[in-house]
């Protein structure tokens, strides 16, 4: 009986862990930790070469370019296999976002941006749909000295309201970017963690029916699988115990 009780407790603890993991964070969409990062779109420098980025001095004059592979983009899903400096930067960005009750706590610029652009959204409904680190390969870093910057084009395959960027330890709304379809052109001054922000609010189709969010489906699926696993394990233990007892009696 003690063995049976122990095994049942193990199953219940496993179920609890499954349910905990399946719960989505309020500040992120549930799929944020499995998404790939955006892809670099090649652009043409002043010499007619196809490059990954163009580097400018503080006065806006082109001073160099970055070859293919010279831009390193690491999404949250690739954090654990990244070099320590990238992993630590992404982990810090994730922790800061995850610790907020709403994204407005990261930067007061968010409330101002919503007001100034007359966006019909509430801060409490804002979530991060992608989080990634972007930086130049070390061989190009000296080109950014004395106030230099680089311009990169990214293929971002989803809509968003605005970009949040973390450089050092300060979150701010990214202002130096343009959007043309799926192509986002960014101007950065160094290693940056970027969060794509969108609204998670979905108006119900009917006043009496709430449209479930992605997190509802995800959580429900994990819980269902966890329950099935728990029930199956308990039944297996019971059958095994009865079978063993029957053999002893015979």
C-alpha positions as CSV (number, residue, x, y, z in Angstrom):
1,X,0.0,0.0,0.0
2,X,2.9,2.4,0.8
3,X,4.4,1.8,-2.7
4,X,1.0,2.5,-4.3
5,X,0.6,5.7,-2.3
6,X,4.1,6.8,-3.2
7,X,3.6,6.2,-6.9
8,X,0.3,8.0,-6.9
9,X,2.0,11.0,-5.2
10,X,4.7,11.0,-7.9
11,X,2.0,11.1,-10.6
12,X,0.2,13.9,-8.9
13,X,3.4,15.9,-8.6
14,X,4.1,15.3,-12.3
15,X,0.7,16.5,-13.2
16,X,1.2,19.7,-11.1
17,X,4.4,20.4,-12.9
18,X,2.8,19.9,-16.3
19,X,0.0,22.3,-15.4
20,X,2.5,24.9,-14.2
21,X,4.6,24.8,-17.3
22,X,1.5,25.1,-19.5
23,X,0.4,28.4,-17.9
24,X,1.3,31.2,-20.2
25,X,3.0,34.3,-18.8
26,X,0.8,37.4,-18.8
27,X,3.4,39.6,-20.6
28,X,4.1,37.1,-23.4
29,X,2.2,35.2,-26.0
30,X,2.4,31.4,-25.3
31,X,4.5,30.7,-28.4
32,X,7.2,33.3,-27.7
33,X,9.7,30.6,-26.5
34,X,9.5,28.5,-29.7
35,X,9.5,31.2,-32.4
36,X,12.5,31.7,-34.7
37,X,13.9,35.1,-34.9
38,X,13.5,37.4,-38.0
39,X,15.7,36.9,-41.0
40,X,18.2,39.4,-42.3
41,X,17.2,40.9,-45.7
42,X,20.2,41.9,-47.8
43,X,20.6,45.5,-48.9
44,X,22.8,47.3,-51.3
45,X,25.6,49.6,-50.1
46,X,27.0,52.6,-52.0
47,X,29.4,50.4,-53.9
48,X,26.6,48.2,-55.2
49,X,27.4,45.2,-53.0
50,X,24.7,43.1,-51.4
51,X,25.4,43.3,-47.6
52,X,23.8,42.4,-44.3
53,X,24.1,45.9,-42.8
54,X,25.5,49.3,-43.6
55,X,27.6,51.2,-41.0
56,X,27.4,55.0,-40.6
57,X,29.4,57.5,-38.6
58,X,27.8,59.9,-36.1
59,X,27.2,62.4,-39.0
60,X,25.3,59.8,-41.1
61,X,28.1,59.2,-43.6
62,X,28.5,55.6,-44.8
63,X,31.8,54.2,-43.4
64,X,31.5,50.5,-44.1
65,X,29.3,47.4,-44.5
66,X,28.7,44.1,-42.9
67,X,29.0,40.9,-44.9
68,X,26.5,38.1,-44.9
69,X,26.7,36.3,-41.5
70,X,28.0,39.4,-39.8
71,X,24.7,40.1,-38.1
72,X,23.9,37.7,-35.3
73,X,20.2,37.3,-34.4
74,X,19.3,35.1,-31.4
75,X,15.7,34.5,-30.6
76,X,14.5,33.5,-27.1
77,X,14.1,29.9,-28.3
78,X,17.9,29.8,-29.1
79,X,19.0,31.4,-25.8
80,X,20.3,28.3,-24.1
81,X,22.7,27.4,-26.9
82,X,24.0,31.0,-27.4
83,X,27.3,32.4,-26.1
84,X,27.1,33.6,-22.5
85,X,27.0,37.3,-23.2
86,X,24.0,36.8,-25.5
87,X,22.3,34.3,-23.2
88,X,22.7,36.6,-20.2
89,X,21.4,39.6,-22.1
90,X,18.3,37.7,-23.4
91,X,17.7,36.2,-19.9
92,X,17.8,39.6,-18.3
93,X,15.4,41.0,-20.9
94,X,13.0,38.1,-20.4
95,X,13.2,38.4,-16.6
96,X,12.4,42.1,-16.7
97,X,9.4,41.6,-19.0
98,X,8.2,38.6,-17.0
99,X,8.4,40.5,-13.7
100,X,5.9,43.2,-14.8
101,X,2.2,43.4,-14.2
102,X,2.0,45.2,-17.5
103,X,4.5,46.4,-20.1
104,X,3.9,50.0,-19.0
105,X,6.2,49.3,-16.1
106,X,9.2,48.8,-18.4
107,X,9.0,52.4,-19.8
108,X,6.8,55.4,-19.4
109,X,7.3,56.0,-23.1
110,X,4.7,53.3,-23.8
111,X,1.8,55.3,-22.3
112,X,3.0,58.4,-24.2
113,X,3.3,56.5,-27.5
114,X,-0.3,55.1,-27.2
115,X,-1.7,58.5,-26.4
116,X,0.3,60.4,-29.1
117,X,-0.6,57.9,-31.8
118,X,-4.2,57.5,-30.7
119,X,-4.0,53.8,-30.5
120,X,-7.2,52.1,-29.4
121,X,-5.5,49.7,-27.0
122,X,-5.0,49.5,-23.2
123,X,-1.6,48.9,-21.7
124,X,-2.8,45.9,-19.8
125,X,-3.6,44.1,-23.1
126,X,-0.1,44.5,-24.5
127,X,2.0,41.4,-24.8
128,X,5.4,40.5,-26.3
129,X,5.1,38.2,-29.3
130,X,8.8,38.0,-30.1
131,X,12.0,38.6,-28.2
132,X,15.4,38.4,-29.8
133,X,19.0,39.7,-29.5
134,X,20.6,41.4,-32.4
135,X,24.3,42.4,-32.7
136,X,27.2,42.7,-35.0
137,X,29.9,40.1,-35.1
138,X,32.9,41.2,-33.0
139,X,35.1,42.0,-36.0
140,X,32.8,44.9,-36.9
141,X,32.5,46.5,-33.4
142,X,35.4,48.9,-33.9
143,X,33.4,50.5,-36.8
144,X,30.8,51.6,-34.3
145,X,33.2,53.6,-32.2
146,X,32.7,57.4,-31.8
147,X,29.0,57.3,-32.2
148,X,28.6,55.0,-35.2
149,X,25.5,53.0,-36.0
150,X,24.4,50.3,-38.4
151,X,21.2,49.8,-40.4
152,X,19.8,46.4,-40.9
153,X,16.7,45.1,-42.7
154,X,14.7,42.3,-41.1
155,X,11.8,40.1,-42.4
156,X,9.3,40.2,-39.6
157,X,6.5,37.8,-40.5
158,X,3.8,39.2,-38.1
159,X,2.2,42.5,-37.4
160,X,3.0,44.5,-34.3
161,X,2.1,47.8,-32.7
162,X,5.7,48.9,-31.9
163,X,9.1,47.7,-31.0
164,X,10.6,47.9,-27.5
165,X,14.4,47.8,-27.3
166,X,16.8,47.2,-24.4
167,X,20.3,48.6,-24.6
168,X,22.3,48.4,-21.4
169,X,19.5,48.4,-18.8
170,X,17.1,50.9,-20.2
171,X,13.9,49.9,-22.1
172,X,12.7,52.4,-24.7
173,X,10.4,52.5,-27.7
174,X,12.4,52.0,-30.9
175,X,12.1,55.2,-33.0
176,X,14.7,54.6,-35.7
177,X,12.8,52.1,-37.9
178,X,10.6,52.0,-40.9
179,X,8.2,49.3,-42.1
180,X,7.5,48.3,-45.7
181,X,5.3,45.2,-45.8
182,X,7.1,42.5,-43.8
183,X,10.4,44.3,-44.0
184,X,11.5,46.4,-41.0
185,X,14.6,48.6,-41.4
186,X,16.3,49.3,-38.1
187,X,19.1,51.7,-37.1
188,X,21.0,50.5,-34.0
189,X,24.1,51.6,-32.1
190,X,25.1,48.3,-30.6
191,X,23.9,45.0,-29.2
192,X,20.2,45.2,-28.5
193,X,17.4,43.1,-27.3
194,X,14.2,43.8,-29.2
195,X,10.6,42.9,-28.2
196,X,7.7,43.0,-30.7
197,X,4.7,44.3,-28.9
198,X,1.1,43.6,-29.9
199,X,-2.3,43.7,-28.3
200,X,-3.6,40.4,-26.9
201,X,-7.2,41.8,-26.7
202,X,-9.7,40.0,-28.9
203,X,-13.2,41.4,-29.0
204,X,-15.9,38.7,-28.5
205,X,-18.0,37.8,-31.6
206,X,-21.1,37.8,-29.4
207,X,-21.6,39.8,-26.2
208,X,-22.3,36.6,-24.3
209,X,-19.4,34.6,-25.7
210,X,-15.8,35.3,-24.9
211,X,-13.3,34.4,-27.7
212,X,-10.6,32.2,-26.1
213,X,-7.0,33.4,-26.5
214,X,-4.2,31.1,-27.7
215,X,-3.2,30.6,-24.1
216,X,-6.5,29.1,-23.3
217,X,-6.1,26.4,-25.9
218,X,-2.5,25.7,-25.0
219,X,-3.2,25.5,-21.3
220,X,-6.3,23.3,-21.9
221,X,-4.3,20.9,-24.1
222,X,-1.5,20.5,-21.5
223,X,-3.9,20.0,-18.7
224,X,-5.9,17.4,-20.6
225,X,-2.7,15.5,-21.5
226,X,-1.6,15.7,-17.9
227,X,-4.9,14.3,-16.6
228,X,-4.8,11.4,-19.1
229,X,-1.2,10.6,-18.1
230,X,-2.1,10.7,-14.4
231,X,-5.2,8.5,-14.8
232,X,-3.4,6.0,-17.0
233,X,-0.5,5.8,-14.5
234,X,-2.8,5.2,-11.6
235,X,-4.8,2.6,-13.4
236,X,-1.5,0.8,-14.4
237,X,-0.4,0.8,-10.8
238,X,-3.7,-0.5,-9.5
239,X,-3.8,-3.3,-12.1
240,X,-0.2,-4.3,-11.4
241,X,-0.8,-4.3,-7.6
242,X,-3.9,-6.5,-8.0
243,X,-2.1,-8.9,-10.3
244,X,0.8,-9.2,-8.0
245,X,-1.5,-9.9,-5.0
246,X,-3.4,-12.5,-7.0
247,X,-0.2,-14.4,-7.8
248,X,0.8,-14.4,-4.2
249,X,-2.6,-15.8,-3.1
250,X,-2.4,-18.6,-5.7
